[in-house]
Amino acid sequence: MKLLALFSSIFLLVNCAGDKPEQETDEFELSNENEIVQYIDRSLVEELIYEDEMSYVDSVYVFKDSAESEYLEVSVEREFGNEKWTYNSVNDSLEIVIITYNKESFFYTEEYILLNNSLIYAIEWEEFIEGEDITSWNCEYFIKESEIVYYTSLGHGETETDEWEPESIFDQWKVREELFNEISNR
């Protein structure tokens, strides 16, 4: 047993010692979100493909992170009744709008991200607050060519009903699109 432990230690020492080969720098490792957005603009090939191993959902997350990190800097805020709309054109191809509102003890947030005028991402949140108790629900949608390619839901909400259909997000966006066009000056 001691001999096996000795050989294992020597094997690990030999394999871990010495010069490690230099790792190639990933072209996608950029220092800030502005560079990422510029890189994304240069890298668009039909859809959201940057690296072979990156999935569509991962690609959308890159856009989402870029958009969210930029949207507070030069945003347009408008109020329509009880709704607050925060819009930002991150660059010529990437736009984000966040809509917040409340009804009684329910607080809602909707977020939409468009790439080249096409919806690629949406998320909706709902929070019910009663005293110190908070019940939350959200559903996140990844959209490609006007079809949901992936969605995920957390918490207790409408996705738990038998009547719910994920495509309802398109109906919700259609209702929002007219005001979106107004706020984005289309």
N, CA, C and O of each residue as an XYZ file, in Angstrom:
744
protein
N       0.822     -1.182      0.000
C       0.000      0.000      0.000
C       0.872      1.255      0.000
O       0.599      2.208     -0.729
N       1.955      1.247      0.847
C       2.850      2.399      0.887
C       3.550      2.575     -0.455
O       3.793      3.701     -0.888
N       3.875      1.456     -1.118
C       4.540      1.509     -2.414
C       3.624      2.138     -3.463
O       4.079      2.930     -4.289
N       2.333      1.790     -3.434
C       1.362      2.365     -4.362
C       1.228      3.874     -4.141
O       1.157      4.643     -5.099
N       1.195      4.284     -2.888
C       1.105      5.711     -2.570
C       2.359      6.440     -3.049
O       2.265      7.561     -3.549
N       3.534      5.820     -2.903
C       4.787      6.419     -3.344
C       4.796      6.605     -4.863
O       5.155      7.671     -5.362
N       4.394      5.547     -5.598
C       4.359      5.643     -7.057
C       3.337      6.695     -7.516
O       3.589      7.428     -8.471
N       2.194      6.765     -6.838
C       1.180      7.770     -7.189
C       1.730      9.172     -6.992
O       1.514     10.052     -7.825
N       2.440      9.381     -5.891
C       3.022     10.700     -5.607
C       4.066     11.072     -6.642
O       4.105     12.210     -7.110
N       4.925     10.103     -7.007
C       5.962     10.367     -8.013
C       5.303     10.680     -9.358
O       5.727     11.605    -10.052
N       4.276      9.921     -9.729
C       3.565     10.143    -10.997
C       2.959     11.544    -11.036
O       3.082     12.252    -12.036
N       2.310     11.938     -9.952
C       1.719     13.270     -9.899
C       2.788     14.347     -9.963
O       2.608     15.354    -10.649
N       3.900     14.154     -9.261
C       4.976     15.129     -9.241
C       5.574     15.286    -10.630
O       5.825     16.411    -11.062
N       5.807     14.195    -11.338
C       6.398     14.251    -12.679
C       5.422     14.926    -13.647
O       5.835     15.741    -14.472
N       4.140     14.595    -13.550
C       3.163     15.162    -14.469
C       2.870     16.631    -14.196
O       2.510     17.368    -15.114
N       3.016     17.062    -12.958
C       2.696     18.452    -12.624
C       3.923     19.350    -12.649
O       3.786     20.573    -12.675
N       5.114     18.771    -12.643
C       6.329     19.577    -12.579
C       6.739     20.024    -13.979
O       6.202     19.564    -14.987
N       7.698     20.927    -14.004
C       8.258     21.363    -15.275
C       7.444     22.475    -15.894
O       6.451     22.947    -15.340
N       7.902     22.873    -17.065
C       7.233     23.968    -17.763
C       5.910     23.507    -18.328
O       5.815     22.464    -18.974
N       4.912     24.290    -18.075
C       3.607     24.007    -18.652
C       3.561     24.692    -20.008
O       4.057     25.808    -20.158
N       2.973     24.036    -20.992
C       2.876     24.697    -22.296
C       2.008     25.939    -22.191
O       1.021     25.972    -21.456
N       2.400     26.960    -22.944
C       1.628     28.193    -22.923
C       0.271     27.962    -23.548
O       0.169     27.364    -24.619
N      -0.759     28.428    -22.893
C      -2.100     28.295    -23.446
C      -2.339     29.421    -24.427
O      -1.943     30.565    -24.205
N      -3.002     29.065    -25.528
C      -3.354     30.104    -26.487
C      -4.418     30.986    -25.865
O      -5.291     30.509    -25.140
N      -4.338     32.271    -26.152
C      -5.357     33.179    -25.626
C      -6.588     33.061    -26.489
O      -6.511     33.069    -27.718
N      -7.698     32.954    -25.846
C      -8.960     32.886    -26.550
C      -9.255     34.264    -27.135
O      -9.242     35.264    -26.417
N      -9.518     34.314    -28.420
C      -9.790     35.588    -29.075
C     -10.983     36.295    -28.460
O     -11.113     37.514    -28.575
N     -11.862     35.532    -27.802
C     -13.079     36.112    -27.252
C     -12.881     36.724    -25.869
O     -13.784     37.391    -25.365
N     -11.710     36.512    -25.235
C     -11.455     37.110    -23.933
C     -11.117     38.576    -24.129
O      -9.995     38.925    -24.498
N     -12.087     39.420    -23.881
C     -11.919     40.850    -24.089
C     -12.012     41.558    -22.755
O     -12.568     41.024    -21.795
N     -11.468     42.755    -22.695
C     -11.333     43.411    -21.404
C     -12.605     44.084    -20.900
O     -12.738     44.290    -19.694
N     -13.536     44.430    -21.770
C     -14.746     45.064    -21.273
C     -15.909     44.848    -22.223
O     -15.733     44.357    -23.338
N     -17.097     45.218    -21.772
C     -18.305     44.966    -22.543
C     -18.319     45.722    -23.869
O     -18.854     45.213    -24.853
N     -17.742     46.929    -23.921
C     -17.704     47.665    -25.186
C     -16.953     46.877    -26.247
O     -17.368     46.822    -27.404
N     -15.842     46.267    -25.843
C     -15.090     45.455    -26.795
C     -15.891     44.234    -27.209
O     -15.834     43.820    -28.367
N     -16.639     43.653    -26.276
C     -17.464     42.490    -26.611
C     -18.503     42.882    -27.648
O     -18.689     42.173    -28.637
N     -19.179     44.001    -27.433
C     -20.199     44.437    -28.382
C     -19.576     44.678    -29.745
O     -20.152     44.282    -30.759
N     -18.400     45.323    -29.798
C     -17.730     45.546    -31.078
C     -17.332     44.223    -31.712
O     -17.459     44.055    -32.925
N     -16.855     43.289    -30.912
C     -16.471     41.975    -31.417
C     -17.699     41.264    -31.981
O     -17.631     40.650    -33.045
N     -18.813     41.349    -31.271
C     -20.043     40.719    -31.726
C     -20.459     41.291    -33.067
O     -20.822     40.540    -33.971
N     -20.412     42.606    -33.211
C     -20.782     43.230    -34.483
C     -19.916     42.722    -35.627
O     -20.422     42.492    -36.725
N     -18.637     42.544    -35.394
C     -17.739     42.062    -36.442
C     -17.920     40.582    -36.702
O     -17.574     40.104    -37.782
N     -18.455     39.839    -35.736
C     -18.467     38.386    -35.816
C     -19.773     37.789    -36.287
O     -19.867     36.568    -36.418
N     -20.783     38.595    -36.546
C     -22.065     38.027    -36.936
C     -21.950     37.289    -38.263
O     -21.568     37.864    -39.282
N     -22.280     36.033    -38.229
C     -22.359     35.225    -39.441
C     -23.712     34.546    -39.371
O     -23.873     33.579    -38.626
N     -24.674     35.018    -40.115
C     -26.062     34.581    -40.128
C     -26.719     34.702    -38.759
O     -27.615     35.526    -38.575
N     -26.299     33.916    -37.828
C     -26.929     33.917    -36.509
C     -25.898     34.218    -35.438
O     -24.877     34.851    -35.708
N     -26.166     33.766    -34.230
C     -25.335     34.077    -33.070
C     -24.231     33.041    -32.882
O     -24.243     32.302    -31.897
N     -23.295     32.977    -33.794
C     -22.253     31.962    -33.703
C     -20.915     32.676    -33.552
O     -20.537     33.464    -34.419
N     -20.194     32.414    -32.467
C     -18.892     33.035    -32.249
C     -17.799     31.988    -32.196
O     -16.706     32.188    -32.726
N     -18.090     30.899    -31.568
C     -17.124     29.827    -31.426
C     -17.866     28.530    -31.664
O     -19.041     28.408    -31.319
N     -17.180     27.553    -32.258
C     -17.838     26.295    -32.580
C     -18.471     25.629    -31.367
O     -19.548     25.041    -31.463
N     -17.792     25.726    -30.222
C     -18.295     25.024    -29.035
C     -19.377     25.807    -28.293
O     -19.952     25.293    -27.334
N     -19.663     27.027    -28.710
C     -20.654     27.844    -28.015
C     -22.049     27.526    -28.545
O     -22.282     27.575    -29.752
N     -22.967     27.204    -27.651
C     -24.342     26.912    -28.059
C     -25.085     28.198    -28.379
O     -24.621     29.292    -28.054
N     -26.230     28.061    -29.012
C     -27.051     29.228    -29.321
C     -27.435     29.972    -28.038
O     -27.358     31.199    -27.980
N     -27.845     29.224    -27.016
C     -28.240     29.836    -25.743
C     -27.061     30.590    -25.134
O     -27.237     31.703    -24.638
N     -25.861     30.005    -25.163
C     -24.672     30.700    -24.654
C     -24.410     31.972    -25.442
O     -24.051     33.000    -24.869
N     -24.591     31.902    -26.757
C     -24.396     33.083    -27.601
C     -25.365     34.188    -27.214
O     -24.983     35.355    -27.133
N     -26.621     33.820    -26.974
C     -27.616     34.814    -26.579
C     -27.245     35.417    -25.229
O     -27.433     36.614    -25.011
N     -26.716     34.589    -24.317
C     -26.266     35.126    -23.027
C     -25.183     36.189    -23.211
O     -25.154     37.167    -22.464
N     -24.297     36.019    -24.186
C     -23.276     37.030    -24.448
C     -23.945     38.340    -24.842
O     -23.575     39.402    -24.342
N     -24.927     38.269    -25.736
C     -25.658     39.471    -26.122
C     -26.389     40.073    -24.930
O     -26.366     41.286    -24.724
N     -27.034     39.220    -24.153
C     -27.793     39.676    -22.990
C     -26.871     40.407    -22.010
O     -27.195     41.498    -21.543
N     -25.735     39.807    -21.708
C     -24.791     40.439    -20.787
C     -24.278     41.763    -21.341
O     -24.139     42.739    -20.603
N     -23.999     41.792    -22.634
C     -23.541     43.037    -23.259
C     -24.607     44.104    -23.173
O     -24.323     45.248    -22.820
N     -25.839     43.733    -23.497
C     -26.936     44.696    -23.489
C     -27.202     45.200    -22.077
O     -27.348     46.405    -21.870
N     -27.266     44.305    -21.113
C     -27.587     44.712    -19.740
C     -26.487     45.558    -19.124
O     -26.777     46.441    -18.317
N     -25.242     45.314    -19.480
C     -24.166     46.114    -18.905
C     -24.160     47.522    -19.483
O     -23.640     48.445    -18.857
N     -24.727     47.694    -20.662
C     -24.727     48.990    -21.326
C     -26.015     49.774    -21.147
O     -26.010     50.995    -21.308
N     -27.132     49.106    -20.814
C     -28.425     49.776    -20.933
C     -28.623     50.918    -19.951
O     -29.441     51.800    -20.212
N     -27.920     50.939    -18.851
C     -28.094     52.022    -17.891
C     -27.364     53.303    -18.299
O     -27.695     54.388    -17.819
N     -26.379     53.178    -19.176
C     -25.527     54.321    -19.487
C     -26.200     55.377    -20.355
O     -26.068     56.568    -20.070
N     -26.912     54.985    -21.397
C     -27.514     55.948    -22.305
C     -28.943     55.506    -22.598
O     -29.322     55.335    -23.757
N     -29.706     55.328    -21.578
C     -31.045     54.793    -21.774
C     -32.074     55.916    -21.917
O     -31.867     57.051    -21.486
N     -33.182     55.546    -22.538
C     -34.339     56.419    -22.651
C     -35.386     55.856    -21.707
O     -35.700     54.667    -21.758
N     -35.921     56.699    -20.855
C     -36.961     56.243    -19.937
C     -38.249     56.980    -20.250
O     -38.267     58.200    -20.414
N     -39.331     56.208    -20.330
C     -40.642     56.795    -20.583
C     -41.645     56.099    -19.684
O     -41.463     54.944    -19.301
N     -42.688     56.808    -19.359
C     -43.764     56.216    -18.565
C     -45.036     56.221    -19.401
O     -45.406     57.232    -19.998
N     -45.682     55.090    -19.430
C     -46.961     54.921    -20.101
C     -47.934     54.402    -19.053
O     -47.958     53.207    -18.761
N     -48.730     55.293    -18.490
C     -49.631     54.899    -17.407
C     -48.837     54.418    -16.216
O     -48.005     55.148    -15.677
N     -49.094     53.192    -15.807
C     -48.442     52.578    -14.656
C     -47.112     51.903    -15.031
O     -46.433     51.356    -14.161
N     -46.743     51.936    -16.297
C     -45.565     51.219    -16.762
C     -44.375     52.157    -16.972
O     -44.516     53.258    -17.503
N     -43.214     51.698    -16.546
C     -41.973     52.424    -16.797
C     -41.179     51.619    -17.826
O     -40.881     50.443    -17.613
N     -40.841     52.264    -18.943
C     -40.083     51.639    -20.020
C     -38.670     52.212    -20.021
O     -38.483     53.428    -20.045
N     -37.690     51.333    -19.994
C     -36.290     51.731    -20.113
C     -35.761     51.088    -21.387
O     -35.735     49.864    -21.517
N     -35.340     51.930    -22.323
C     -34.898     51.457    -23.636
C     -33.469     51.901    -23.886
O     -33.066     52.996    -23.496
N     -32.706     51.031    -24.546
C     -31.368     51.417    -24.970
C     -31.024     50.715    -26.266
O     -31.241     49.514    -26.430
N     -30.485     51.492    -27.174
C     -29.894     50.950    -28.387
C     -28.411     50.815    -28.070
O     -27.671     51.799    -28.094
N     -27.986     49.604    -27.777
C     -26.605     49.371    -27.366
C     -25.651     49.696    -28.512
O     -24.597     50.298    -28.308
N     -26.038     49.290    -29.716
C     -25.300     49.635    -30.933
C     -26.279     49.535    -32.096
O     -27.485     49.429    -31.871
N     -25.798     49.565    -33.317
C     -26.698     49.548    -34.466
C     -27.536     48.282    -34.573
O     -28.589     48.293    -35.211
N     -27.091     47.202    -33.967
C     -27.817     45.947    -34.127
C     -28.446     45.407    -32.843
O     -29.285     44.509    -32.918
N     -28.077     45.914    -31.682
C     -28.520     45.340    -30.414
C     -29.334     46.354    -29.609
O     -28.866     47.456    -29.321
N     -30.573     45.960    -29.246
C     -31.471     46.833    -28.480
C     -32.049     46.060    -27.303
O     -32.206     44.840    -27.349
N     -32.360     46.806    -26.248
C     -32.947     46.202    -25.055
C     -34.034     47.128    -24.531
O     -33.894     48.351    -24.546
N     -35.116     46.519    -24.070
C     -36.167     47.290    -23.405
C     -36.590     46.519    -22.158
O     -36.777     45.303    -22.189
N     -36.733     47.255    -21.067
C     -37.182     46.671    -19.804
C     -38.424     47.438    -19.369
O     -38.427     48.668    -19.320
N     -39.468     46.696    -19.057
C     -40.751     47.285    -18.673
C     -41.078     46.820    -17.262
O     -41.073     45.621    -16.980
N     -41.362     47.768    -16.378
C     -41.739     47.432    -15.007
C     -43.085     48.073    -14.686
O     -43.382     49.180    -15.135
N     -43.889     47.364    -13.908
C     -45.182     47.889    -13.479
C     -45.685     47.047    -12.316
O     -45.147     45.978    -12.024
N     -46.722     47.544    -11.661
C     -47.319     46.766    -10.565
C     -48.834     46.865    -10.619
O     -49.409     47.829    -11.124
N     -49.447     45.839    -10.082
C     -50.898     45.774     -9.914
C     -51.145     45.195     -8.536
O     -50.817     44.040     -8.264
N     -51.721     46.004     -7.677
C     -51.973     45.623     -6.288
C     -50.673     45.146     -5.650
O     -49.715     45.917     -5.590
N     -50.603     43.916     -5.175
C     -49.394     43.405     -4.516
C     -48.477     42.656     -5.474
O     -47.523     42.014     -5.034
N     -48.747     42.727     -6.775
C     -47.928     42.051     -7.778
C     -47.009     43.058     -8.454
O     -47.435     44.147     -8.836
N     -45.742     42.679     -8.597
C     -44.752     43.503     -9.279
C     -44.239     42.718    -10.482
O     -43.839     41.561    -10.352
N     -44.251     43.351    -11.651
C     -43.909     42.685    -12.902
C     -42.724     43.369    -13.567
O     -42.557     44.586    -13.486
N     -41.911     42.560    -14.221
C     -40.828     43.056    -15.059
C     -40.799     42.203    -16.316
O     -40.872     40.975    -16.255
N     -40.690     42.872    -17.454
C     -40.516     42.193    -18.731
C     -39.254     42.769    -19.361
O     -39.021     43.977    -19.314
N     -38.453     41.909    -19.942
C     -37.245     42.355    -20.620
C     -37.197     41.686    -21.987
O     -37.428     40.484    -22.119
N     -36.888     42.498    -23.008
C     -36.795     41.990    -24.376
C     -35.478     42.474    -24.970
O     -35.095     43.631    -24.797
N     -34.789     41.574    -25.673
C     -33.563     41.939    -26.365
C     -33.732     41.587    -27.840
O     -34.130     40.478    -28.195
N     -33.415     42.567    -28.687
C     -33.533     42.386    -30.128
C     -32.164     42.512    -30.770
O     -31.363     43.368    -30.396
N     -31.912     41.661    -31.727
C     -30.698     41.713    -32.522
C     -31.128     41.864    -33.976
O     -31.874     41.038    -34.500
N     -30.657     42.915    -34.615
C     -31.048     43.200    -36.000
C     -32.566     43.172    -36.162
O     -33.091     42.569    -37.098
N     -33.255     43.827    -35.245
C     -34.716     43.973    -35.239
C     -35.482     42.672    -34.989
O     -36.704     42.644    -35.142
N     -34.806     41.620    -34.618
C     -35.469     40.348    -34.326
C     -35.332     40.018    -32.841
O     -34.259     40.158    -32.253
N     -36.425     39.584    -32.259
C     -36.420     39.200    -30.853
C     -35.584     37.939    -30.668
O     -35.852     36.912    -31.292
N     -34.561     38.022    -29.799
C     -33.713     36.856    -29.536
C     -33.823     36.384    -28.091
O     -33.427     35.264    -27.767
N     -34.369     37.247    -27.213
C     -34.399     36.905    -25.793
C     -35.535     37.670    -25.132
O     -35.798     38.831    -25.446
N     -36.196     36.989    -24.213
C     -37.214     37.646    -23.390
C     -37.215     36.963    -22.026
O     -36.928     35.773    -21.900
N     -37.544     37.753    -21.017
C     -37.739     37.189    -19.679
C     -38.856     37.973    -19.025
O     -38.969     39.187    -19.193
N     -39.666     37.273    -18.289
C     -40.724     37.937    -17.529
C     -40.653     37.473    -16.083
O     -40.472     36.289    -15.800
N     -40.801     38.438    -15.171
C     -40.779     38.175    -13.729
C     -42.104     38.610    -13.137
O     -42.753     39.545    -13.604
N     -42.471     37.904    -12.106
C     -43.661     38.274    -11.332
C     -43.332     38.029     -9.865
O     -42.847     36.960     -9.495
N     -43.600     39.026     -9.044
C     -43.404     38.870     -7.598
C     -44.676     39.287     -6.886
O     -45.247     40.343     -7.161
N     -45.100     38.457     -5.987
C     -46.255     38.762     -5.154
C     -45.740     38.975     -3.743
O     -45.092     38.100     -3.170
N     -46.032     40.141     -3.188
C     -45.542     40.469     -1.846
C     -46.736     40.632     -0.925
O     -47.634     41.438     -1.171
N     -46.724     39.848      0.137
C     -47.773     39.932      1.146
C     -47.090     39.942      2.504
O     -46.616     38.913      2.984
N     -47.047     41.120      3.116
C     -46.321     41.255      4.380
C     -44.842     41.030      4.135
O     -44.220     41.724      3.331
N     -44.287     40.055      4.834
C     -42.880     39.718      4.653
C     -42.687     38.553      3.693
O     -41.553     38.176      3.400
N     -43.789     37.973      3.198
C     -43.702     36.834      2.280
C     -43.633     37.311      0.836
O     -44.403     38.174      0.416
N     -42.704     36.740      0.088
C     -42.556     37.051     -1.336
C     -42.629     35.738     -2.114
O     -41.890     34.793     -1.838
N     -43.527     35.699     -3.083
C     -43.621     34.564     -3.979
C     -43.163     35.049     -5.351
O     -43.709     36.014     -5.886
N     -42.163     34.381     -5.921
C     -41.580     34.818     -7.189
C     -41.768     33.776     -8.277
O     -41.888     32.579     -8.016
N     -41.790     34.270     -9.500
C     -41.833     33.422    -10.684
C     -41.139     34.164    -11.812
O     -41.231     35.388    -11.910
N     -40.448     33.422    -12.658
C     -39.924     34.011    -13.891
C     -39.844     32.941    -14.963
O     -39.807     31.743    -14.683
N     -39.819     33.414    -16.194
C     -39.630     32.514    -17.329
C     -38.730     33.220    -18.324
O     -38.979     34.363    -18.710
N     -37.676     32.521    -18.736
C     -36.665     33.065    -19.630
C     -36.763     32.324    -20.964
O     -36.806     31.094    -20.996
N     -36.797     33.091    -22.079
C     -36.999     32.524    -23.413
C     -35.806     32.858    -24.308
O     -35.314     33.987    -24.305
N     -35.352     31.876    -25.064
C     -34.306     32.059    -26.063
C     -34.945     31.801    -27.420
O     -35.503     30.731    -27.663
N     -34.858     32.792    -28.299
C     -35.657     32.787    -29.523
C     -34.734     32.869    -30.731
O     -33.794     33.663    -30.761
N     -35.017     32.043    -31.716
C     -34.256     32.043    -32.966
C     -35.243     31.937    -34.111
O     -36.054     31.013    -34.161
N     -35.171     32.890    -35.034
C     -36.045     32.901    -36.208
C     -37.514     32.757    -35.807
O     -38.245     31.946    -36.375
N     -37.929     33.542    -34.836
C     -39.309     33.601    -34.348
C     -39.816     32.282    -33.762
O     -41.019     32.020    -33.759
N     -38.911     31.473    -33.278
C     -39.286     30.241    -32.579
C     -38.514     30.154    -31.276
O     -37.348     30.540    -31.204
N     -39.174     29.644    -30.252
C     -38.503     29.444    -28.963
C     -37.652     28.192    -29.079
O     -38.167     27.104    -29.336
N     -36.338     28.350    -28.888
C     -35.449     27.200    -28.963
C     -35.173     26.622    -27.578
O     -34.767     25.468    -27.441
N     -35.402     27.446    -26.552
C     -35.185     26.974    -25.185
C     -35.877     27.942    -24.237
O     -35.885     29.151    -24.469
N     -36.448     27.414    -23.187
C     -36.967     28.281    -22.132
C     -36.798     27.582    -20.801
O     -36.717     26.357    -20.720
N     -36.748     28.400    -19.756
C     -36.629     27.857    -18.414
C     -37.457     28.716    -17.464
O     -37.512     29.939    -17.601
N     -38.090     28.070    -16.516
C     -38.960     28.771    -15.584
C     -38.591     28.399    -14.161
O     -38.267     27.249    -13.862
N     -38.647     29.396    -13.290
C     -38.354     29.172    -11.877
C     -39.459     29.765    -11.020
O     -40.023     30.806    -11.356
N     -39.760     29.119     -9.942
C     -40.741     29.653     -9.001
C     -42.150     29.159     -9.299
O     -42.353     28.217    -10.065
N     -43.109     29.819     -8.676
C     -44.511     29.434     -8.798
C     -45.239     30.488     -9.615
O     -45.317     31.651     -9.219
N     -45.772     30.074    -10.761
C     -46.472     31.025    -11.613
C     -47.186     30.337    -12.746
O     -47.523     29.156    -12.664
N     -47.416     31.093    -13.815
C     -48.281     30.632    -14.898
C     -47.769     29.397    -15.622
O     -48.573     28.678    -16.216
N     -46.474     29.116    -15.603
C     -45.955     27.933    -16.289
C     -46.417     26.635    -15.634
O     -46.287     25.561    -16.223
N     -46.946     26.726    -14.441
C     -47.425     25.525    -13.737
C     -48.843     25.131    -14.134
O     -49.324     24.070    -13.735
N     -49.516     25.974    -14.915
C     -50.887     25.638    -15.317
C     -50.861     24.825    -16.605
O     -49.937     24.941    -17.409
N     -51.879     24.009    -16.786
C     -51.981     23.190    -17.991
C     -52.260     24.030    -19.234
O     -51.930     23.613    -20.344
N     -52.854     25.192    -19.067
C     -53.223     26.034    -20.197
C     -52.049     26.839    -20.748
O     -52.131     27.340    -21.869
N     -50.974     26.974    -20.004
C     -49.869     27.839    -20.408
C     -49.153     27.275    -21.627
O     -48.904     26.074    -21.726
N     -48.829     28.172    -22.550
C     -48.040     27.816    -23.723
C     -46.867     28.781    -23.824
O     -47.061     29.993    -23.736
N     -45.662     28.273    -24.005
C     -44.494     29.152    -24.067
C     -44.606     30.222    -25.167
O     -44.090     31.328    -25.012
N     -45.271     29.892    -26.260
C     -45.407     30.830    -27.380
C     -46.217     32.069    -27.012
O     -46.273     33.024    -27.787
N     -46.842     32.063    -25.839
C     -47.599     33.242    -25.400
C     -46.702     34.469    -25.274
O     -47.196     35.597    -25.273
N     -45.395     34.262    -25.167
C     -44.477     35.398    -25.096
C     -44.527     36.209    -26.386
O     -44.312     37.421    -26.357
N     -44.805     35.566    -27.514
C     -44.908     36.288    -28.789
C     -46.136     37.190    -28.809
O     -46.082     38.301    -29.336
N     -47.249     36.717    -28.236
C     -48.447     37.558    -28.126
C     -48.165     38.748    -27.218
O     -48.568     39.875    -27.504
N     -47.477     38.483    -26.137
C     -47.120     39.547    -25.187
C     -46.230     40.584    -25.874
O     -46.431     41.786    -25.697
N     -45.245     40.126    -26.659
C     -44.361     41.048    -27.362
C     -45.131     41.846    -28.417
O     -44.884     43.039    -28.593
N     -46.051     41.202    -29.111
C     -46.832     41.889    -30.147
C     -47.584     43.081    -29.544
O     -47.664     44.142    -30.163
N     -48.132     42.905    -28.338
C     -48.812     43.998    -27.645
C     -47.810     45.115    -27.320
O     -48.166     46.292    -27.368
N     -46.578     44.761    -26.993
C     -45.549     45.724    -26.604
C     -44.865     46.397    -27.803
O     -44.317     47.492    -27.677
N     -44.903     45.747    -28.935
C     -44.110     46.179    -30.088
C     -44.446     47.590    -30.576
O     -43.544     48.324    -30.980
N     -45.700     47.978    -30.549
C     -46.078     49.313    -31.024
C     -45.425     50.410    -30.168
O     -44.857     51.363    -30.701
N     -45.511     50.269    -28.849
C     -44.849     51.249    -27.981
C     -43.332     51.155    -28.100
O     -42.632     52.164    -28.013
N     -42.831     49.948    -28.296
C     -41.384     49.780    -28.499
C     -40.943     50.567    -29.735
O     -39.924     51.256    -29.698
N     -41.695     50.469    -30.815
C     -41.349     51.202    -32.038
C     -41.402     52.702    -31.806
O     -40.609     53.453    -32.372
N     -42.338     53.134    -30.973
C     -42.439     54.552    -30.660
C     -41.238     55.031    -29.841
O     -40.648     56.068    -30.145
N     -40.890     54.288    -28.827
C     -39.788     54.702    -27.948
C     -38.434     54.563    -28.644
O     -37.497     55.293    -28.321
N     -38.322     53.626    -29.602
C     -37.056     53.441    -30.314
C     -36.989     54.279    -31.595
O     -36.037     54.163    -32.366
N     -38.001     55.122    -31.817
C     -38.052     56.024    -32.966
C     -37.988     55.297    -34.306
O     -37.223     55.680    -35.191
N     -38.777     54.270    -34.447
C     -38.825     53.558    -35.739
C     -39.902     54.099    -36.605
O     -40.090     53.624    -37.725
